[in-house]
Amino acid sequence: MFRRICTLLMLGLSMSLSSMALAIDIQPNTLYPQVELDTSMGKIVVELDRTRAPITVDNFLTYVVKGHYNNTLFHRVIADFVVQGGGLDLKQEEKPYDAPIVNESGNGLSNSFGTIAMARDNNPHSATSQFYFNVADNERLDPSSRRWGYAVFGEVTQGEEVLVAMAAVATEHNNKLDWPDFPVEDIILKKATLLPRK
């Protein structure tokens, strides 16, 4: 009886560890992993740059693989500036997030059109799950000798037209959140998927 209980415990532990390993497989040896974002307006594929932003890429992929971004809203759209998402569920409530990461904005990647970067507040090391796409050349978001910038960690390789369409949607002030630039009609990130290694 004792042996059977031990076997069942070991089997359960093994299955838990296997699930955990699968849950956190962020392709650590892939220098340029790709993620497909399936949105309500079409699909976008981004190629991430682990050589320039290893901490940021690992952070983003951890959220992807855990399913954090599935069924979330793009909640901030400013034409000729940014399209931002990654933090709100479909009820417009903030999702739980992990500890903030170190700002890697000094990596040589610029906030140019079609790049993906981490959103943050005034604290330069406050980025968690929220990200944005640059829908214009936003060099003013890059670091300078006097200030931190916003960390770029990849670029759109497919679906640029989807991003352009997102940037053109009508927005309004959201009374529930007291946030400006909120899309009138929901733009949903239905699923984020780490694509197989090439």
Summary of the structure (lengths in Angstrom):
residues: 198
radius of gyration: 18.6
end to end distance: 48.3
largest distance: 68.3
contacts: 589
relative contact order: 0.22
helix: 23%
strand: 30%
